[in-house]
Amino acid sequence: MDPLKAMLLDVEEKHKSDVENKVVVIGNTIQDCLKKAAEYFNKDVIHLDYEILEKGKKGFFSKKPYKLLVQVLEISNPYQELEEFSMKLGVGDKLLSEELDKYIQPKHIDGYFRVKIYKEGAFLQVYPPKGNGKAVSIEECIRRLEQRGVTNYDKNKIEKAIKQAKGEPVKVADFIPIPEHSSTCKIEITPDEMKAIIKITPPRKGGCDLKLEEIVNLLKSKGVVIGYREDNIQKALDEERYMEEIIAAEGTPPKHGKDAYLVYKVKVNKQLELEQDEKGRVDYKNLHLIENVVAGQILAEKIPPEKGITGRTITNKIIPARDGKDIEIKPGKNTVLSEDGKYLKAEINGQVVFINNKISVEELHRVLGDVGPKTGNIEVLGSVQIAGSVLDNHTVKAGGNIEIYNSVQKSIIEAGGNIIIKGGIFGQDAAKVISTGGIILARYIQNANVFAAIDVKVEEAIMHSTVEAGERVICEGRRAQIVGGKILAKKEVSARIIGSNAHPKTEIYVGYDPILLKRFEELSNLLKAKTETLNKLKKEKQTLEVRKKSDPDSFLAEQRKKLQQITEEISKLEEEIKTYDEEKNEIQQEMDQLASEGKVIVEKQIYPGVIIKIKDATYTVIDERFSVEYIYKDGKIIEQKLEKKFKRK
């Protein structure tokens, strides 16, 4: 047997009065004794209580050990019954939570009482204990009455109030209060007259307590008419919450009506959510990006605006409410509004296209084979579906969507909506694929120029191409790789692999909006040209003014007219420059915001030589890195570990 346990058991044998959860321990220090007891009981020290039987001493010549009576504390488990029930249900501890503490009422609560003094006399309110809680004693009540200045109490009535313990006021003495010692109430009304806040001062010895009706009368005297919070006031009085801010009255704020809004019955959000399976494969075949509708089908429903509900201040002033704003559904091509203006319906069978915040239904033009010499170029206002490929030196343009079942060669593809290429783009440095209002989706992109207003998404690879996206460029699949070329995106560029062992020049730009940048450059050029013109005109004006001042007699009417014209032109130019400068600053701020959000995500590997640019910072990868992402912070690009498998939202 363990010598420590043998000693402890021996000690227990000598102390027959000790129960199972008590033990006498001897040690050099209190901590030493508690440590031994914790080992004996197999409990943490925090669950032990102790009593010092003999105090130890430390000296140079002699030492006296401590002797402690140690016992295990009873641990209250408020969840015991719920725990047993949970186990019976076979759900383990799923029903248990620390958040339940606020809902668990203690089983044992001591009784309590309150002394209230009013003009009618001294009153006692006694509340009963719960469980094994301690009841209120007569001594406590008498002591409190005397502290309040009441000495002529009726002891029998006190005993009766304690026995009944109903929590109701019981008069136990006649009493004449001292007015200047009574409780008072300070009232503050907020500037908007929406709240009245009170502070109750405690009564001094011999003073009166306040009643609910007294406080309400005080509020009325301050102009409060409605919104009394009698529950708050009474609770504060009952709980004797002195010198606290209590909301005693509250107005009703106005409820503004909701604006009208549209509920779309067809898919208008072109953001894709692509998810990989366990093997890293992405299903690009069943994306449901192109939606067909039939004539009469509801495309959108307008939810009408709501009327506002007026509010009132506590002084009963009306606060007007704003009615919700109405909106008008703007029909697109081949759509029609219902008579009541609530529903937008398709007029024809066709494909849904959402461009410039309008739903249109475009007629579908089908090409059963390739677009080539037999078909010529295709240019339609609606949508196009091509069962084959688009061959070299041909053009396909559509106001709606373009869906190509095979590949795109050295050709031009333009659409107002989505472009779906189920094969790939093999452009031979001459292909152009442009979506001005949607996304572009392809299996691969090679030697091509690609632009999408929203996203460009590729399954296999982007090789030696220039790809621009208004939102994101995503290369996602088992062999998803970006190699060579220039990739530009507003928010994000993501791929499993970027670059290669051959180190082709690969540039990645993020935090970049091609449309914003183009406008920014246009404004910069405009400002430069107009500033140069302005400076020339100012010099010309200065010359004319000097002539006018030095020789007014020879300053003819024609010259005066010229001076007037130049002055007007200068004023106009200054106004234009101010407008352009403000727009340029706004674009700069937006571009700065984009830069802070831009990121490059490398799910597997990035090779040396890849150049990453965000805003005004450039980062060149100098060695192979694995599972990283690049962001813009404090004026530079930083690399950080990609902690978990990236999941796009």
C-alpha positions as CSV (number, residue, x, y, z in Angstrom):
1,M,0.0,0.0,0.0
2,D,1.1,3.6,-0.6
3,P,2.9,4.9,2.6
4,L,1.0,8.2,2.3
5,K,-2.4,6.5,2.1
6,A,-1.4,4.1,4.9
7,M,-0.6,7.1,7.1
8,L,-3.9,8.9,6.2
9,L,-6.0,5.8,6.8
10,D,-4.3,5.3,10.1
11,V,-5.2,8.9,11.1
12,E,-8.7,8.3,10.0
13,E,-8.9,5.2,12.2
14,K,-8.0,7.3,15.2
15,H,-10.7,9.8,14.4
16,K,-13.8,7.7,14.2
17,S,-16.0,10.8,14.1
18,D,-14.7,11.7,10.7
19,V,-16.9,10.8,7.8
20,E,-15.8,9.6,4.4
21,N,-15.2,13.1,2.9
22,K,-13.0,14.2,5.8
23,V,-9.4,13.4,6.7
24,V,-6.7,14.7,9.1
25,V,-3.4,15.5,7.4
26,I,0.0,16.4,8.8
27,G,2.6,18.3,6.7
28,N,5.3,21.0,6.9
29,T,3.0,23.7,5.4
30,I,-0.7,24.2,4.7
31,Q,0.0,23.8,1.0
32,D,1.8,20.5,1.7
33,C,-1.2,19.2,3.7
34,L,-3.7,20.2,1.0
35,K,-1.6,18.6,-1.7
36,K,-1.6,15.3,0.3
37,A,-5.3,15.5,0.8
38,A,-5.9,16.2,-2.9
39,E,-3.9,13.1,-3.8
40,Y,-5.9,11.1,-1.2
41,F,-9.3,12.2,-2.4
42,N,-8.2,12.4,-6.0
43,K,-9.7,15.9,-6.2
44,D,-8.4,19.3,-7.2
45,V,-7.2,21.6,-4.3
46,I,-9.9,24.1,-5.2
47,H,-12.6,21.5,-4.2
48,L,-11.2,21.2,-0.6
49,D,-11.9,23.1,2.6
50,Y,-9.8,22.8,5.8
51,E,-9.6,23.7,9.5
52,I,-6.2,24.1,11.3
53,L,-6.1,21.7,14.2
54,E,-2.5,22.5,15.2
55,K,-0.5,25.4,13.8
56,G,3.0,24.6,12.6
57,K,6.2,26.5,13.3
58,K,9.5,27.0,11.5
59,G,12.7,27.6,13.5
60,F,16.4,27.1,13.3
61,F,16.5,24.4,15.9
62,S,13.1,22.8,15.8
63,K,10.1,22.5,13.5
64,K,6.5,21.7,14.2
65,P,4.3,20.4,11.5
66,Y,0.8,21.6,10.6
67,K,-2.2,19.4,11.4
68,L,-5.3,20.1,9.3
69,L,-8.8,18.7,9.1
70,V,-9.5,18.6,5.4
71,Q,-12.9,17.9,3.8
72,V,-14.3,17.8,0.3
73,L,-16.6,20.7,-0.5
74,E,-20.0,19.9,-1.7
75,I,-20.3,20.9,-5.4
76,S,-23.7,22.2,-6.3
77,N,-24.8,20.9,-9.7
78,P,-27.8,22.8,-10.9
79,Y,-27.9,20.6,-14.0
80,Q,-28.2,17.3,-12.1
81,E,-31.8,16.6,-12.9
82,L,-31.3,17.8,-16.5
83,E,-28.2,15.7,-16.8
84,E,-30.0,12.6,-15.6
85,F,-32.8,13.3,-18.1
86,S,-30.3,13.9,-20.9
87,M,-28.6,10.6,-20.2
88,K,-32.0,8.8,-20.2
89,L,-32.7,10.2,-23.6
90,G,-29.4,9.0,-24.8
91,V,-28.2,12.4,-26.1
92,G,-25.3,12.7,-23.7
93,D,-24.6,16.3,-22.6
94,K,-26.3,18.0,-25.5
95,L,-29.0,19.5,-23.3
96,L,-26.4,21.0,-21.0
97,S,-24.8,24.4,-21.4
98,E,-23.3,27.1,-19.1
99,E,-25.7,29.5,-20.7
100,L,-28.4,27.8,-18.7
101,D,-27.1,29.3,-15.5
102,K,-29.2,32.4,-16.0
103,Y,-32.3,30.3,-16.2
104,I,-31.5,28.0,-13.2
105,Q,-33.2,29.2,-10.0
106,P,-31.3,28.4,-6.8
107,K,-33.1,25.7,-4.7
108,H,-32.2,27.4,-1.4
109,I,-32.8,31.1,-0.9
110,D,-32.9,33.0,2.5
111,G,-36.0,35.0,3.3
112,Y,-35.8,38.8,3.3
113,F,-37.8,41.8,4.4
114,R,-38.2,45.5,3.7
115,V,-39.2,48.4,6.0
116,K,-41.3,51.1,4.5
117,I,-42.4,54.3,6.2
118,Y,-45.3,56.4,4.9
119,K,-47.5,59.1,6.3
120,E,-49.9,56.3,7.5
121,G,-47.2,54.6,9.6
122,A,-44.3,52.1,9.5
123,F,-44.9,49.0,7.4
124,L,-43.1,45.6,7.2
125,Q,-42.9,43.4,4.1
126,V,-41.6,39.9,4.7
127,Y,-40.7,37.4,2.0
128,P,-40.5,33.7,2.7
129,P,-37.3,31.6,2.3
130,K,-37.1,28.8,-0.4
131,G,-35.9,25.3,0.2
132,N,-33.5,25.2,3.2
133,G,-33.1,28.9,3.2
134,K,-33.0,30.8,6.4
135,A,-36.2,32.6,7.6
136,V,-36.3,36.2,8.6
137,S,-35.8,36.8,12.4
138,I,-37.7,39.2,14.6
139,E,-34.4,40.6,15.8
140,E,-33.4,41.6,12.2
141,C,-36.8,43.4,11.7
142,I,-36.6,45.3,15.0
143,R,-33.0,46.4,14.3
144,R,-34.0,47.7,10.9
145,L,-37.1,49.5,12.3
146,E,-35.0,51.2,14.9
147,Q,-32.4,52.2,12.3
148,R,-35.2,53.9,10.5
149,G,-36.2,55.8,13.7
150,V,-39.2,53.6,14.6
151,T,-39.3,52.6,18.3
152,N,-43.0,52.3,19.2
153,Y,-43.5,49.2,17.1
154,D,-46.0,46.4,17.9
155,K,-43.9,43.2,18.4
156,N,-46.9,40.9,18.0
157,K,-47.6,42.4,14.5
158,I,-44.0,41.9,13.6
159,E,-44.2,38.3,14.6
160,K,-47.4,37.9,12.6
161,A,-45.9,39.4,9.5
162,I,-42.9,37.1,9.8
163,K,-45.2,34.1,10.2
164,Q,-47.4,34.9,7.2
165,A,-44.4,36.1,5.1
166,K,-46.7,37.1,2.1
167,G,-44.6,40.0,0.9
168,E,-47.5,42.3,1.6
169,P,-47.1,45.5,3.6
170,V,-48.2,45.0,7.3
171,K,-48.5,48.1,9.5
172,V,-46.4,47.5,12.6
173,A,-46.3,51.0,14.1
174,D,-47.9,54.5,14.0
175,F,-45.2,57.0,13.1
176,I,-44.9,60.7,12.3
177,P,-42.2,61.1,9.8
178,I,-39.7,64.0,9.6
179,P,-40.4,65.7,6.2
180,E,-36.9,67.0,5.6
181,H,-35.5,63.5,6.1
182,S,-37.8,61.9,3.5
183,S,-36.8,60.3,0.2
184,T,-36.9,62.6,-2.8
185,C,-37.0,62.1,-6.5
186,K,-35.0,64.1,-9.1
187,I,-36.5,64.1,-12.7
188,E,-34.6,64.8,-15.9
189,I,-36.4,64.9,-19.3
190,T,-34.2,64.3,-22.3
191,P,-34.0,67.1,-24.9
192,D,-36.0,65.1,-27.4
193,E,-38.7,64.6,-24.8
194,M,-38.7,60.9,-25.4
195,K,-37.6,59.8,-21.9
196,A,-38.0,60.9,-18.3
197,I,-35.2,59.6,-16.1
198,I,-35.5,59.7,-12.3
199,K,-33.1,59.3,-9.4
200,I,-34.5,58.4,-6.0
201,T,-32.6,59.5,-2.9
202,P,-32.6,57.3,0.2
203,P,-34.6,58.4,3.2
204,R,-32.6,59.4,6.3
205,K,-33.5,58.3,9.8
206,G,-37.2,59.2,10.5
207,G,-37.9,60.0,6.9
208,C,-40.6,58.7,4.5
209,D,-40.3,56.4,1.5
210,L,-41.8,57.5,-1.8
211,K,-44.9,55.8,-3.3
212,L,-45.5,55.1,-7.0
213,E,-48.4,57.6,-7.2
214,E,-46.2,60.4,-5.7
215,I,-43.6,59.9,-8.4
216,V,-46.2,59.8,-11.1
217,N,-47.7,63.1,-9.8
218,L,-44.2,64.6,-9.9
219,L,-43.8,63.5,-13.5
220,K,-47.1,65.1,-14.4
221,S,-46.0,68.3,-12.8
222,K,-43.0,68.3,-15.2
223,G,-45.3,68.0,-18.2
224,V,-45.2,64.2,-18.7
225,V,-48.5,63.1,-20.1
226,I,-48.1,59.6,-21.6
227,G,-45.7,56.6,-21.5
228,Y,-45.4,56.1,-17.8
229,R,-43.2,53.1,-16.9
230,E,-45.0,52.2,-13.7
231,D,-43.4,48.8,-13.6
232,N,-39.9,50.3,-13.7
233,I,-40.7,52.8,-11.0
234,Q,-42.4,50.3,-8.7
235,K,-39.5,47.8,-9.1
236,A,-37.0,50.5,-8.2
237,L,-39.0,51.4,-5.1
238,D,-39.3,47.7,-4.1
239,E,-35.7,47.0,-4.6
240,E,-34.6,50.3,-3.0
241,R,-32.5,51.2,-6.0
242,Y,-31.3,54.6,-4.8
243,M,-29.3,57.1,-6.9
244,E,-29.6,55.0,-10.0
245,E,-31.0,56.3,-13.3
246,I,-34.4,54.8,-13.8
247,I,-36.5,55.2,-16.9
248,A,-39.8,56.4,-15.5
249,A,-41.5,57.4,-18.8
250,E,-40.8,56.7,-22.4
251,G,-42.3,58.0,-25.6
252,T,-43.2,56.0,-28.7
253,P,-40.7,56.5,-31.5
254,P,-42.1,56.8,-35.1
255,K,-42.0,53.7,-37.2
256,H,-40.9,54.6,-40.7
257,G,-42.5,52.7,-43.5
258,K,-40.4,50.2,-45.4
259,D,-39.5,51.1,-49.0
260,A,-40.9,49.0,-51.8
261,Y,-38.5,46.3,-53.1
262,L,-38.3,43.7,-55.7
263,V,-38.4,39.9,-55.2
264,Y,-36.8,38.2,-58.2
265,K,-38.4,34.9,-59.3
266,V,-35.4,34.2,-61.6
267,K,-31.7,34.1,-60.9
268,V,-30.2,37.6,-61.4
269,N,-27.1,37.3,-59.2
270,K,-24.4,36.0,-61.4
271,Q,-21.9,35.3,-58.6
272,L,-21.0,31.7,-58.7
273,E,-20.4,29.4,-55.8
274,L,-18.2,26.6,-57.0
275,E,-17.3,23.7,-54.6
276,Q,-14.8,20.9,-55.1
277,D,-15.4,17.3,-54.2
278,E,-13.0,15.3,-52.1
279,K,-10.8,14.7,-55.2
280,G,-10.7,18.4,-56.0
281,R,-13.0,18.2,-59.0
282,V,-15.4,20.9,-59.9
283,D,-18.7,20.2,-61.8
284,Y,-18.8,22.9,-64.6
285,K,-21.6,21.1,-66.5
286,N,-24.6,21.7,-64.3
287,L,-24.2,25.4,-63.2
288,H,-27.7,26.5,-64.2
289,L,-26.3,29.9,-65.2
290,I,-28.5,30.3,-68.3
291,E,-32.2,30.3,-67.3
292,N,-35.0,29.7,-69.8
293,V,-38.5,31.0,-69.2
294,V,-41.8,30.7,-71.0
295,A,-44.3,33.4,-72.0
296,G,-46.4,34.6,-69.1
297,Q,-43.9,33.5,-66.4
298,I,-43.4,35.9,-63.5
299,L,-39.9,37.3,-63.5
300,A,-40.2,39.7,-60.5
301,E,-42.7,40.9,-57.9
302,K,-42.8,44.3,-56.3
303,I,-43.5,44.3,-52.6
304,P,-45.3,47.7,-52.1
305,P,-44.1,50.3,-49.6
306,E,-45.5,50.5,-46.1
307,K,-47.2,53.4,-44.4
308,G,-45.3,55.0,-41.5
309,I,-46.7,55.0,-38.0
310,T,-46.5,58.3,-36.1
311,G,-44.8,58.4,-32.7
312,R,-45.4,60.5,-29.6
313,T,-43.2,62.2,-27.0
314,I,-43.9,61.8,-23.3
315,T,-45.3,65.3,-23.5
316,N,-47.8,64.0,-26.1
317,K,-46.2,65.8,-29.1
318,I,-46.7,64.0,-32.4
319,I,-43.6,62.8,-34.2
320,P,-44.2,62.4,-37.9
321,A,-43.2,59.1,-39.6
322,R,-41.9,58.8,-43.2
323,D,-43.9,56.6,-45.6
324,G,-41.9,54.1,-47.5
325,K,-40.7,55.1,-51.0
326,D,-42.3,53.4,-54.0
327,I,-40.3,52.1,-56.8
328,E,-41.1,51.4,-60.4
329,I,-40.3,48.2,-62.2
330,K,-38.6,49.0,-65.4
331,P,-39.5,46.4,-68.0
332,G,-36.6,45.1,-70.1
333,K,-36.9,43.7,-73.6
334,N,-39.7,41.2,-74.2
335,T,-41.1,41.7,-70.7
336,V,-44.4,43.3,-69.6
337,L,-45.9,44.7,-66.4
338,S,-49.1,43.5,-64.9
339,E,-52.0,46.1,-64.8
340,D,-51.4,46.8,-61.1
341,G,-47.6,47.3,-61.7
342,K,-46.7,44.6,-59.2
343,Y,-45.5,41.8,-61.5
344,L,-43.1,41.7,-64.3
345,K,-43.8,38.8,-66.8
346,A,-42.1,37.3,-69.8
347,E,-43.7,38.1,-73.1
348,I,-42.0,35.4,-75.1
349,N,-40.2,32.1,-74.6
350,G,-36.5,32.7,-74.2
351,Q,-33.5,33.3,-72.0
352,V,-33.3,35.6,-69.0
353,V,-30.7,38.3,-69.2
354,F,-30.1,40.8,-66.3
355,I,-28.2,43.8,-67.6
356,N,-28.1,47.4,-66.1
357,N,-30.5,46.3,-63.4
358,K,-33.2,45.3,-65.9
359,I,-34.5,41.9,-66.6
360,S,-34.9,41.1,-70.3
361,V,-36.0,37.9,-72.1
362,E,-33.9,37.4,-75.2
363,E,-34.9,35.1,-78.1
364,L,-32.5,32.2,-78.4
365,H,-30.6,31.8,-81.7
366,R,-29.3,28.2,-82.1
367,V,-26.4,27.1,-84.3
368,L,-26.4,23.4,-84.6
369,G,-22.7,23.0,-85.5
370,D,-19.7,25.3,-85.7
371,V,-19.6,29.0,-86.4
372,G,-17.4,29.1,-89.5
373,P,-17.5,29.6,-93.3
374,K,-20.9,28.0,-93.6
375,T,-22.6,30.2,-91.0
376,G,-20.6,33.4,-91.3
377,N,-20.4,35.8,-88.4
378,I,-23.2,35.8,-85.9
379,E,-24.7,39.0,-84.5
380,V,-28.0,39.0,-82.7
381,L,-29.8,41.1,-80.1
382,G,-30.9,38.0,-78.1
383,S,-28.9,35.0,-76.8
384,V,-26.9,32.5,-78.8
385,Q,-26.4,28.8,-78.3
386,I,-23.7,27.1,-80.4
387,A,-23.5,23.3,-80.5
388,G,-20.0,23.3,-81.9
389,S,-17.0,25.6,-81.9
390,V,-16.3,29.1,-83.1
391,L,-13.6,28.8,-85.7
392,D,-10.7,31.1,-86.7
393,N,-11.4,34.6,-87.8
394,H,-15.1,34.6,-87.0
395,T,-17.2,36.8,-84.7
396,V,-20.1,36.1,-82.4
397,K,-21.9,39.1,-80.8
398,A,-25.1,38.9,-78.7
399,G,-27.0,41.3,-76.5
400,G,-27.8,38.4,-74.1
401,N,-25.9,35.2,-73.2
402,I,-23.6,33.1,-75.3
403,E,-23.3,29.4,-74.7
404,I,-20.7,27.5,-76.7
405,Y,-20.5,23.7,-76.3
406,N,-17.0,23.2,-77.7
407,S,-14.1,25.7,-78.0
408,V,-13.3,29.2,-79.2
409,Q,-10.4,29.6,-81.6
410,K,-8.8,32.8,-83.0
411,S,-12.1,34.7,-83.0
412,I,-14.0,37.5,-81.2
413,I,-16.8,36.7,-78.8
414,E,-18.9,39.6,-77.2
415,A,-22.0,39.4,-75.0
416,G,-24.0,41.6,-72.8
417,G,-24.7,38.7,-70.4
418,N,-22.8,35.5,-69.5
419,I,-20.4,33.7,-71.8
420,I,-20.2,29.9,-71.1
421,I,-17.5,28.0,-73.1
422,K,-17.7,24.3,-72.2
423,G,-14.5,23.6,-74.0
424,G,-11.8,26.2,-73.9
425,I,-10.3,29.2,-75.5
426,F,-7.3,28.6,-77.8
427,G,-6.6,32.1,-79.1
428,Q,-3.2,32.1,-80.9
429,D,-2.7,35.6,-79.4
430,A,-5.7,36.9,-81.4
431,A,-8.9,35.8,-79.6
432,K,-10.9,38.3,-77.7
433,V,-13.7,37.2,-75.4
434,I,-15.7,40.0,-73.7
435,S,-18.7,40.0,-71.3
436,T,-19.8,43.6,-70.5
437,G,-22.5,42.5,-68.0
438,G,-21.8,39.0,-66.7
439,I,-19.3,36.2,-66.1
440,I,-17.1,34.2,-68.4
441,L,-16.7,30.5,-67.7
442,A,-14.3,28.2,-69.6
443,R,-12.4,25.0,-69.2
444,Y,-9.1,26.7,-70.1
445,I,-7.8,30.0,-71.6
446,Q,-4.7,30.0,-73.7
447,N,-3.1,32.9,-75.6
448,A,-6.2,35.1,-75.5
449,N,-7.5,38.4,-74.3
450,V,-10.5,38.0,-71.9
451,F,-12.6,40.6,-70.0
452,A,-15.6,40.0,-67.8
453,A,-17.6,42.6,-65.9
454,I,-18.0,40.3,-62.9
455,D,-16.0,37.0,-62.7
456,V,-13.7,34.9,-64.9
457,K,-13.7,31.2,-63.8
458,V,-11.6,28.5,-65.3
459,E,-11.3,24.8,-64.5
460,E,-7.9,23.8,-65.8
461,A,-5.5,26.6,-66.7
462,I,-4.9,30.2,-67.8
463,M,-1.8,30.2,-70.0
464,H,0.0,33.2,-71.5
465,S,-3.2,35.4,-71.6
466,T,-4.4,38.8,-70.5
467,V,-7.4,38.3,-68.3
468,E,-9.4,41.1,-66.6
469,A,-12.3,40.8,-64.2
470,G,-14.5,43.4,-62.5
471,E,-14.6,41.1,-59.4
472,R,-12.6,37.9,-59.4
473,V,-10.4,35.6,-61.5
474,I,-10.8,32.0,-60.2
475,C,-8.8,29.1,-61.5
476,E,-10.2,26.1,-59.6
477,G,-9.9,22.4,-60.4
478,R,-7.5,19.5,-60.0
479,R,-5.0,21.0,-62.5
480,A,-6.0,24.7,-61.9
481,Q,-2.9,26.7,-62.8
482,I,-2.0,30.3,-64.0
483,V,1.1,30.4,-66.2
484,G,2.5,33.5,-67.9
485,G,0.6,36.5,-69.0
486,K,-1.2,39.2,-67.0
487,I,-4.2,38.7,-64.6
488,L,-6.1,41.7,-63.3
489,A,-9.0,41.5,-60.8
490,K,-10.9,43.9,-58.6
491,K,-11.1,41.6,-55.5
492,E,-9.3,38.4,-55.9
493,V,-7.1,36.1,-58.0
494,S,-7.1,32.4,-56.8
495,A,-5.5,29.3,-58.2
496,R,-4.0,26.0,-57.1
497,I,-0.7,26.8,-58.8
498,I,0.7,30.1,-60.1
499,G,3.8,30.1,-62.3
500,S,6.0,27.2,-63.4
501,N,9.5,25.8,-63.5
502,A,10.1,27.6,-66.8
503,H,9.6,30.9,-65.0
504,P,7.5,32.7,-67.7
505,K,6.7,36.3,-66.9
506,T,3.5,36.1,-64.8
507,E,2.0,39.3,-63.4
508,I,-0.9,39.3,-61.0
509,Y,-2.8,42.5,-60.2
510,V,-5.5,42.7,-57.5
511,G,-7.3,45.5,-55.8
512,Y,-7.8,46.8,-59.4
513,D,-10.9,47.8,-61.3
514,P,-10.2,48.2,-65.0
515,I,-13.2,50.5,-65.5
516,L,-12.2,52.7,-62.5
517,L,-8.6,52.8,-63.6
518,K,-9.5,53.7,-67.2
519,R,-11.7,56.5,-65.9
520,F,-9.0,57.6,-63.5
521,E,-6.5,57.8,-66.4
522,E,-9.1,59.7,-68.5
523,L,-9.6,62.2,-65.7
524,S,-5.8,62.6,-65.2
525,N,-5.4,63.4,-68.9
526,L,-8.4,65.8,-69.0
527,L,-7.1,67.6,-65.9
528,K,-3.7,68.0,-67.4
529,A,-5.0,69.3,-70.7
530,K,-7.5,71.7,-69.0
531,T,-4.9,73.0,-66.5
532,E,-2.6,73.8,-69.4
533,T,-5.3,75.6,-71.2
534,L,-6.3,77.5,-68.0
535,N,-2.7,78.6,-67.4
536,K,-2.5,79.9,-71.0
537,L,-5.7,81.8,-70.6
538,K,-4.6,83.3,-67.3
539,K,-1.4,84.6,-68.9
540,E,-3.4,86.1,-71.8
541,K,-5.8,87.7,-69.3
542,Q,-3.0,89.1,-67.3
543,T,-1.4,90.6,-70.5
544,L,-4.7,92.3,-71.5
545,E,-5.3,93.6,-68.0
546,V,-1.8,95.2,-67.9
547,R,-2.4,96.9,-71.3
548,K,-5.8,98.1,-70.1
549,K,-4.3,99.6,-66.9
550,S,-1.2,101.1,-68.6
551,D,-2.9,102.6,-71.6
552,P,-6.7,102.6,-71.1
553,D,-7.3,105.0,-74.1
554,S,-5.9,102.6,-76.6
555,F,-7.7,99.6,-75.1
556,L,-10.4,99.2,-77.7
557,A,-13.9,97.6,-77.5
558,E,-12.7,94.5,-79.3
559,Q,-10.0,94.0,-76.7
560,R,-12.5,94.6,-73.9
561,K,-14.8,91.9,-75.4
562,K,-11.8,89.5,-75.6
563,L,-11.0,90.1,-72.0
564,Q,-14.6,89.4,-71.0
565,Q,-14.6,86.1,-73.0
566,I,-11.3,85.0,-71.5
567,T,-12.6,85.7,-68.0
568,E,-15.8,83.7,-68.6
569,E,-13.7,80.8,-70.1
570,I,-11.4,80.8,-67.1
571,S,-14.4,80.7,-64.7
572,K,-15.9,77.8,-66.7
573,L,-12.6,75.9,-66.8
574,E,-12.0,76.3,-63.1
575,E,-15.5,74.8,-62.4
576,E,-14.8,71.9,-64.7
577,I,-11.4,71.3,-63.2
578,K,-13.0,71.3,-59.7
579,T,-15.6,68.8,-60.8
580,Y,-13.1,66.5,-62.5
581,D,-10.7,66.7,-59.5
582,E,-13.5,65.8,-57.1
583,E,-14.4,62.7,-59.2
584,K,-10.8,61.8,-59.4
585,N,-10.4,61.9,-55.6
586,E,-13.5,59.8,-55.2
587,I,-12.2,57.2,-57.6
588,Q,-8.8,57.3,-55.8
589,Q,-10.6,56.6,-52.5
590,E,-12.5,53.7,-54.0
591,M,-9.3,52.3,-55.6
592,D,-7.6,52.6,-52.2
593,Q,-10.5,50.7,-50.6
594,L,-10.2,48.0,-53.3
595,A,-6.5,47.7,-52.6
596,S,-7.2,47.0,-49.0
597,E,-9.6,44.2,-49.9
598,G,-7.6,42.7,-52.8
599,K,-5.8,39.3,-52.3
600,V,-4.0,36.6,-54.1
601,I,-4.7,33.0,-53.0
602,V,-2.4,30.1,-53.8
603,E,-4.0,26.9,-52.6
604,K,-1.0,24.6,-53.5
605,Q,2.2,26.2,-54.9
606,I,3.6,29.4,-56.3
607,Y,6.9,29.5,-58.3
608,P,9.7,32.1,-58.3
609,G,9.5,35.0,-60.7
610,V,5.8,35.6,-60.3
611,I,5.1,39.3,-59.8
612,I,2.2,40.4,-57.6
613,K,1.0,44.0,-57.6
614,I,-1.6,45.6,-55.2
615,K,-2.1,49.3,-55.4
616,D,1.4,50.9,-55.4
617,A,3.2,47.9,-54.0
618,T,5.0,45.2,-55.9
619,Y,6.1,41.8,-54.6
620,T,8.3,39.4,-56.5
621,V,8.3,35.7,-55.4
622,I,11.9,34.6,-55.0
623,D,11.5,31.0,-54.0
624,E,8.8,28.3,-54.1
625,R,6.0,28.8,-51.5
626,F,3.2,26.5,-50.6
627,S,-0.4,27.3,-49.5
628,V,-0.1,31.0,-49.0
629,E,-2.1,34.2,-49.6
630,Y,-0.9,37.7,-50.4
631,I,-2.6,40.8,-49.0
632,Y,-1.9,44.6,-48.9
633,K,-1.1,46.0,-45.4
634,D,0.6,49.2,-44.3
635,G,1.8,50.1,-47.8
636,K,3.3,46.8,-48.7
637,I,2.3,43.3,-49.8
638,I,2.7,40.6,-47.1
639,E,2.6,36.9,-47.4
640,Q,0.7,34.8,-44.9
641,K,0.0,31.1,-44.5
642,L,-3.3,29.7,-45.9
643,E,-4.4,28.0,-42.6
644,K,-7.2,25.9,-44.0
645,K,-8.6,24.8,-47.3
646,F,-10.0,27.9,-48.9
647,K,-13.8,27.9,-49.3
648,R,-15.3,30.6,-51.5
649,K,-18.4,32.5,-50.4
